[in-house]
Amino acid sequence: MNFQQLRIVRETVRRNFNLTEVANTLFTSQSGVSKHIKDLEDELGVELFVRRGKRLLGLTDPGKELIDIVERILVDTTNIKRLGEQLVIATTPTQARYVLPHVVASFRKDYPMVRLTLHQGSPTEIASMLINGEADIGICTETLRDASSLTTFPFYSWHHGVVVPKGHALEKVQPMTLEALAEWPIITYHGSFTGRGTIDRTFVEAGLAPDIVMSAMDTDVLKVYVELGLGVGIVAAMAFDPRRDAGLKLIETAGLFAANTALIAVRKGAYLRNYAYNFIELCSPALPEAKVRAAVLAEQNSNRLEMNAKVEANVRRLADHPSRATGNPFSRSDVKRTG
């Protein structure tokens, strides 16, 4: 058994059992992929994939159990490679630009020898980086809570505000209403970024269809186009700086849009160095190392107990029904003949 075999098994599932795509992704040949799979199955004495001829259709029961173990092994291998003094933070442009600078500055002062990487991406990319062991800590508002393999902690609450060029007619609307906003072209965040879902739901629930003429991932980009007069902006209120945004006016809309909660996330059972926990505590004093570490270790122990229970159950099942070891009612030769 080797790491290449495990990578091939994982990638086969990710690529929907298309061995051509697996080979292209791992920069190898399709015949090499097939051989690695067969060698691993021969070594384990079970079939991992359901076949029809040369095609793979899905995972057998042992294959389903193995894939969980493979994922953990490969992620932990990545953690081992990253045991050096480095910390990878995955976050959105808004968090990186407006929330984290002071945290990063304090962290660099406390840990000058740690190489800090700040990776900016979409919420989906952030979750993926955490799950795959490519980032230690993720920070954003969306997606993270929905990923079952991540442990999340509340960071802070924030709300949206409306930005307009100074002297705009909306400055006179007191209090601001959704109806008044909907009369103007709107510039706001793209897709799932920075509470866009909250904005969309608010208008839908009010029975309004705003004219969103432009969307972007970066708040600074949005403000540039608002200042050019292309529309009124709905942005994260904390991203407005009166000194830097001298040509704009922030209209507070507290209560108009629902509050959002930014989250800090780590992968369940992840190995984190002490300075990673300290980075989290710098973000929020309400998340001291002991509290976060306890949550991570609790998930780790839970996962380990669950995995051990699965393995023991499988061993008992195979002992009682050795003919079902593959989880496939057909032998490899039978499936080939019927293909």
C-alpha positions as MATLAB code, in Angstrom:
seq = 'MNFQQLRIVRETVRRNFNLTEVANTLFTSQSGVSKHIKDLEDELGVELFVRRGKRLLGLTDPGKELIDIVERILVDTTNIKRLGEQLVIATTPTQARYVLPHVVASFRKDYPMVRLTLHQGSPTEIASMLINGEADIGICTETLRDASSLTTFPFYSWHHGVVVPKGHALEKVQPMTLEALAEWPIITYHGSFTGRGTIDRTFVEAGLAPDIVMSAMDTDVLKVYVELGLGVGIVAAMAFDPRRDAGLKLIETAGLFAANTALIAVRKGAYLRNYAYNFIELCSPALPEAKVRAAVLAEQNSNRLEMNAKVEANVRRLADHPSRATGNPFSRSDVKRTG';
ca = [
       0.000    0.000    0.000;
       1.328    3.446   -0.872;
       0.201    7.059   -0.942;
      -0.252    7.095   -4.714;
      -2.806    4.289   -4.429;
      -4.676    6.237   -1.763;
      -4.604    9.414   -3.862;
      -5.989    7.479   -6.820;
      -8.839    6.029   -4.742;
      -9.757    9.477   -3.427;
      -9.545   11.120   -6.835;
     -11.580    8.327   -8.432;
     -14.487    9.156   -6.137;
     -14.044   12.899   -6.673;
     -13.999   12.455  -10.469;
     -17.191   10.383  -10.453;
     -15.278    7.154  -11.256;
     -13.934    8.500  -14.554;
     -10.431    7.028  -14.751;
      -9.437    9.248  -17.669;
     -10.070   12.331  -15.556;
      -8.274   10.729  -12.607;
      -5.203   10.078  -14.761;
      -5.204   13.647  -16.102;
      -5.566   15.133  -12.621;
      -2.715   13.063  -11.168;
      -0.516   13.382  -14.267;
      -0.322    9.663  -14.925;
      -1.742    7.131  -17.383;
      -5.155    5.489  -17.241;
      -3.538    2.055  -17.330;
      -1.375    3.083  -14.369;
      -4.459    4.183  -12.454;
      -6.185    0.866  -13.119;
      -3.111   -1.097  -12.053;
      -2.773    0.833   -8.782;
      -6.425    0.151   -7.967;
      -6.110   -3.564   -8.757;
      -2.873   -3.876   -6.730;
      -4.523   -2.245   -3.720;
      -7.589   -4.479   -3.985;
      -5.380   -7.568   -4.266;
      -3.384   -6.491   -1.211;
      -6.513   -5.860    0.864;
      -8.326   -8.918   -0.454;
     -11.531   -7.014   -1.226;
     -13.013   -5.198   -4.171;
     -13.325   -1.478   -3.546;
     -15.320   -0.582   -6.660;
     -18.425   -1.965   -8.341;
     -17.594   -2.703  -11.981;
     -19.304   -3.273  -15.273;
     -16.674   -4.501  -17.660;
     -13.786   -2.054  -17.371;
     -16.010    0.732  -16.082;
     -16.241    1.677  -12.413;
     -19.803    2.370  -11.293;
     -19.430    3.113   -7.598;
     -17.988    1.994   -4.279;
     -18.567   -1.368   -2.647;
     -19.323   -1.441    1.082;
     -15.629   -1.880    2.006;
     -14.815    0.862   -0.485;
     -17.217    3.254    1.241;
     -15.528    2.597    4.569;
     -12.059    2.860    3.099;
     -12.664    6.261    1.480;
     -13.267    7.869    4.892;
      -9.978    6.457    6.149;
      -8.154    7.518    2.979;
      -9.392   11.089    3.298;
      -8.145   11.280    6.864;
      -4.761    9.730    6.041;
      -4.106   12.124    3.166;
      -5.204   15.188    5.111;
      -3.048   14.176    8.074;
      -0.140   13.615    5.670;
      -0.582   17.193    4.484;
      -0.545   18.325    8.108;
       2.753   16.500    8.688;
       4.314   18.248    5.704;
       3.194   21.556    7.142;
       4.620   21.093   10.636;
       7.080   23.917    9.994;
       6.471   27.370   11.375;
       3.688   28.456    9.040;
       0.029   29.388    9.288;
      -2.422   29.502    6.384;
      -5.547   31.640    6.758;
      -8.284   31.369    4.119;
     -10.733   34.254    4.047;
     -12.711   36.601    1.808;
     -11.359   39.914    0.436;
     -13.636   41.917    2.746;
     -12.413   40.134    5.881;
      -8.787   40.356    4.737;
      -9.034   44.068    3.977;
     -11.225   45.435    6.760;
     -11.227   43.002    9.690;
      -7.931   41.128    9.880;
      -5.155   43.766    9.419;
      -4.886   44.580   13.134;
      -5.082   40.880   14.042;
      -2.326   40.032   11.565;
      -0.167   42.912   12.811;
      -0.478   41.713   16.413;
       0.214   38.119   15.397;
       3.341   39.091   13.449;
       4.584   40.994   16.486;
       4.065   37.975   18.754;
       5.306   35.359   16.244;
       7.838   37.001   13.901;
       9.268   33.626   12.825;
       5.970   32.171   11.647;
       5.337   32.429    7.913;
       1.781   33.685    7.520;
      -0.131   33.085    4.290;
      -3.390   34.953    3.754;
      -5.339   33.247    0.972;
      -8.325   35.182   -0.354;
     -11.150   33.309   -2.036;
     -14.850   32.592   -2.149;
     -16.629   30.953    0.811;
     -16.789   27.692   -1.164;
     -13.036   27.825   -1.837;
     -12.356   28.564    1.821;
     -14.380   25.551    2.967;
     -12.646   23.351    0.399;
      -9.185   24.482    1.526;
     -10.028   23.655    5.139;
     -11.519   20.263    4.300;
      -8.531   19.312    2.140;
      -6.003   20.404    4.764;
      -4.706   23.281    2.636;
      -5.572   25.930    5.237;
      -5.443   25.964    9.032;
      -8.145   28.535    9.715;
     -11.044   29.825    7.616;
     -12.912   33.076    8.176;
     -16.054   34.155    6.332;
     -19.798   34.525    6.763;
     -21.239   31.897    4.424;
     -20.859   28.161    3.751;
     -18.630   27.142    6.670;
     -21.497   26.196    8.980;
     -22.927   23.900    6.291;
     -19.765   21.773    6.016;
     -20.142   18.786    8.362;
     -16.378   18.219    8.560;
     -15.706   21.700    9.960;
     -15.986   23.057   13.482;
     -17.171   26.673   13.526;
     -17.115   29.446   16.101;
     -18.926   32.802   15.972;
     -16.494   35.664   15.326;
     -18.559   38.870   15.230;
     -21.903   40.205   13.985;
     -22.205   42.823   11.274;
     -24.830   44.429    9.039;
     -25.108   45.973    5.611;
     -25.200   49.673    4.875;
     -26.002   51.759    1.823;
     -23.276   53.879    0.221;
     -24.051   56.682   -2.202;
     -22.126   59.570   -3.742;
     -22.263   62.612   -1.463;
     -25.308   64.729   -2.208;
     -27.348   61.784   -3.483;
     -31.139   62.006   -3.157;
     -31.263   58.950   -0.864;
     -29.501   60.936    1.862;
     -32.794   62.751    2.450;
     -34.805   59.542    2.937;
     -35.326   59.157    6.677;
     -35.671   56.404    7.648;
     -34.278   54.432    4.727;
     -36.729   51.928    3.233;
     -36.391   48.980    0.879;
     -38.912   50.609   -1.447;
     -36.747   53.710   -1.739;
     -33.660   51.591   -2.420;
     -35.420   49.526   -5.075;
     -36.070   52.671   -7.133;
     -32.340   52.969   -7.908;
     -29.884   50.700   -9.742;
     -28.001   48.683   -7.137;
     -24.373   47.601   -6.916;
     -23.581   44.862   -4.409;
     -21.746   41.608   -3.767;
     -21.515   38.680   -6.126;
     -23.184   35.332   -5.418;
     -22.529   33.985   -1.964;
     -20.080   36.712   -0.919;
     -20.455   38.890    2.151;
     -24.076   38.251    3.026;
     -25.478   38.519   -0.499;
     -28.035   35.857    0.420;
     -29.311   38.096    3.221;
     -29.761   40.983    0.785;
     -31.641   38.856   -1.743;
     -33.945   37.316    0.879;
     -34.778   40.714    2.340;
     -36.011   42.064   -0.991;
     -37.871   38.854   -1.871;
     -39.700   38.826    1.470;
     -40.720   42.427    0.856;
     -42.076   41.520   -2.587;
     -39.495   43.717   -4.344;
     -37.292   43.006   -7.367;
     -34.291   45.366   -7.202;
     -32.322   46.208  -10.342;
     -28.872   44.850   -9.473;
     -26.811   46.293  -12.309;
     -23.408   45.167  -11.083;
     -21.936   42.699   -8.616;
     -18.369   42.094   -7.469;
     -16.434   40.177   -4.825;
     -14.377   43.108   -3.551;
     -15.930   45.957   -1.555;
     -13.351   48.471   -2.764;
     -14.324   47.692   -6.353;
     -17.999   48.226   -5.525;
     -17.299   51.606   -3.948;
     -15.342   52.796   -6.981;
     -18.331   52.243   -9.246;
     -20.731   53.784   -6.753;
     -18.553   56.902   -6.701;
     -18.719   56.974  -10.505;
     -22.503   57.210  -10.222;
     -23.356   53.820  -11.713;
     -25.657   52.890   -8.847;
     -26.143   52.879   -5.090;
     -24.116   50.343   -3.143;
     -25.201   47.820   -0.544;
     -22.004   46.834    1.260;
     -20.774   45.594    4.616;
     -21.008   48.644    6.875;
     -17.630   47.959    8.488;
     -16.031   48.351    5.047;
     -16.794   52.078    4.953;
     -13.977   54.408    6.021;
     -14.904   58.129    6.097;
     -11.286   59.147    5.535;
     -10.627   56.864    2.574;
     -14.137   57.107    1.129;
     -14.302   60.886    1.205;
     -16.519   61.092   -1.877;
     -19.131   58.726   -0.471;
     -21.769   58.799    2.223;
     -22.733   55.787    4.353;
     -26.434   55.571    5.094;
     -26.978   53.345    8.108;
     -29.655   50.695    7.603;
     -29.668   48.983   10.997;
     -32.793   46.837   11.144;
     -33.419   47.041    7.402;
     -31.307   43.961    6.648;
     -30.864   41.021    9.011;
     -27.595   40.833   10.919;
     -24.859   38.522    9.657;
     -22.389   36.497   11.697;
     -18.828   36.005   10.535;
     -17.462   32.587   11.474;
     -14.065   31.146   12.282;
     -13.668   27.516   11.234;
     -11.139   24.704   11.491;
     -11.328   21.156   10.232;
     -12.646   18.665   12.769;
      -9.788   16.779   14.343;
      -7.188   19.082   12.751;
      -3.712   19.352   14.204;
      -3.125   22.997   15.097;
       0.025   24.528   16.505;
      -0.249   26.748   19.581;
       0.172   29.879   17.504;
      -2.857   28.927   15.383;
      -5.002   28.858   18.512;
      -3.484   32.185   19.542;
      -4.399   33.701   16.170;
      -8.007   32.717   16.807;
      -7.873   34.253   20.271;
      -6.481   37.464   18.781;
      -9.525   37.522   16.519;
     -11.905   37.040   19.423;
     -11.014   37.017   23.140;
     -14.215   34.964   23.584;
     -12.378   32.077   21.875;
      -9.437   31.263   24.155;
      -7.144   28.402   23.238;
      -8.574   26.046   25.863;
     -12.114   26.451   24.529;
     -11.205   25.979   20.866;
      -8.789   23.128   21.538;
     -11.417   21.289   23.593;
     -13.916   21.546   20.742;
     -11.391   20.327   18.156;
     -10.243   17.405   20.314;
     -13.825   16.443   21.116;
     -14.547   16.154   17.394;
     -11.314   14.235   16.887;
     -12.157   11.707   19.602;
     -15.719   11.374   18.320;
     -14.481   10.708   14.788;
     -11.960    8.152   16.031;
     -14.573    6.278   18.056;
     -16.957    6.280   15.099;
     -14.253    4.988   12.761;
     -13.220    2.251   15.196;
     -16.852    1.171   15.534;
     -17.183    0.955   11.747;
     -14.019   -1.090   11.397;
     -15.051   -3.494   14.165;
     -18.520   -3.890   12.646;
     -17.016   -4.579    9.244;
     -14.625   -7.165   10.666;
     -17.529   -8.970   12.350;
     -19.595   -8.783    9.177;
     -16.799  -10.229    7.061;
     -16.179  -12.985    9.580;
     -19.854  -13.974    9.556;
     -20.272  -13.615    5.774;
     -16.917  -14.086    4.061;
     -18.628  -14.475    0.689;
     -19.759  -10.839    0.925;
     -16.300   -9.390    1.422;
     -16.507   -7.298   -1.722;
     -19.905   -5.818   -0.977;
     -20.764   -6.817   -4.577;
     -23.011   -9.838   -5.310;
     -20.966  -10.620   -8.428;
     -17.360  -11.721   -8.610;
     -14.998   -9.691  -10.809;
     -15.122  -12.394  -13.511;
     -18.947  -12.597  -13.366;
     -19.293   -8.841  -13.836;
     -16.915   -8.892  -16.790;
     -18.909  -11.643  -18.470;
     -22.172   -9.742  -18.074;
     -20.646   -6.426  -19.280;
];
